[in-house]
Amino acid sequence: MASQRALLPRSTPAASGMSSLAIGALLDRLEARSVECHSLMVVRQGHVVAEGWWAPYTAERPHLLYSLTKSFTSVAVGLAIADGLLSLDDRVVDVLPDHVPADISEQGSRITVHHLLSMTAGHLTDSLAEAWEIEPDDLVKGFLRLPFAAAEGTRHTYDNSTTFVLARMVERVTGRGLPEFLDERLLKPMGVDHAEWDRVKSGAAFGFHGLHLTTEAIAAFGELLRRGGVWGDRRLVPRDWLELATSRHTETLQIEDWSPNPDALCGYGYQFWMSRHGYRGAGAFGQLCVVVPSHGLVVAVTGAVTEEEAVLDPLWECLLPGVDQPESAQEDEMLAKRLRQLSLPPVPGSAEPGRSADATLDASAEGSALPGGTVVTIDPVDDGGWLVRFESLLDVEVGHGNWRESSPLGRPVVAAGAWQGDTFVADLYLVTTPHRVRLIIDAKTRTGAATWSTVPLTGPDLVLHLRSPLMTRPDVA
């Protein structure tokens, strides 16, 4: 894949006043806690001082941001407000009158842009699944139809539907699709020339999820925020909007089924989370854009992390103490060498050239990625590795001791595997997402399983996630 031009200048930790040992300690902590990171970029005073990708993830590859997408939607709202097309007091019922249910409640008719941005509309739980269930073709209408249990503006509830509604409001007042609007006003002026968007069944961008960007584009977005909306010699976003969006508007409560995390209790802005230090845009499984203005610091992270604090705690405990504590050029080079060698562990085992196998998948295991009864065949190829065929659904190339890439349905899969006795094991990384599938085939019993390491929030169907763009109505988010 062709490399993209750099969005941010490079420097060394020492030249930018950062401790390379502190960055190394951050890596040590992540490794000790078995945190699966896919990329890390540390920016100090506008310069990239550390960057690394855990193979098979690479610098030029866009990565699914999940709910970090919400922060980009917030900027789109701010741009529409700056253009005089929208205001914080505008009501959903006035901007989207064709999506208003006939039996809308009084509170539903009062919901404004401010309530949506701060997620204080009054639902007690995330309304997404229920709203889509009662209105499969109109999430805005479903959101407004659901009863509100708390008065608007009084209680924060993490609610994906609010961002979907905001996206539709931006599109209505600008006359542009959300991706096209952000491309024109934000991403392309920054030099981000490749952004992918997953979409709902109708073709509209989710708004609350679904944006794919490179790690550097995430870091550049954070740096734009830190600079107050200025990029180069151009103001792209009004400073007062970014100050408003990244300020605390409501307290936050412990969310059911979320792990306890001190940073999740620091309050919420306008589609940004407040943190113990600075603020952040955050997506499921550890997609983070952390901005700490007091330290001139931006950190971008992608990964497959089940608990956000597993990344945030090391940032505060290892990285922050290294600000304004530079070391020698020798320490910087040792860190750079370590960052160049990052890799996720490939499957151990032997190649056993010439050995084939076939099996039938059992889908009873939790997180199964393919239907039960799917026949899998494993055949060695001349240049090493294997071709794994899942009936007529897809073919995947698998390397031994190296990563091998294929794009059976549009999106890439990078895979490595090995024989472990009579068992064939392969990891299939969907490298534009946080997710991978582990394939285990028992050659003796001719049975197998293909299970997700972390099940995508838009459902377990592997075939769906290999198509570009992904188009679905999510079950959960």
Protein Blocks (a to p, Z undefined) as FASTA:
>chain_A
ZZdddfbdcddfklnopafklmmmmmmmmmmnopacfbdcddeehiafbdcdddfbdfkl
ccdekjmmmmmmmmmmmmmmmnopacfklcfklmmmmlccfklcfklmmpcfklmmnopn
opabdfklmmmmmmmmlmklmmmmpccfbdehiaccddfklmmmmmmmmmmmnopafklm
mmmmmmmmnopabdcddddfkopafklgoiacdfklmmmmmmmmmnoopahjbcfbdfkl
mmmmmpcfbdcdddehiacdfklmnopcehiacdfehcadddehhiacdddfknopacdd
ddddfblklmmmmmmmmmmmmgopacdfklmmmmmmmmmmgccdddeddfkgoiacdddd
dfkbghiabdehiacdddddfkgpjdddehjlbccdddehiacdddfkopacddddddeh
jaccdddddfkbcbdcdddddfklopacdddfbdcfkbjblklmmpccdddddfbZZ
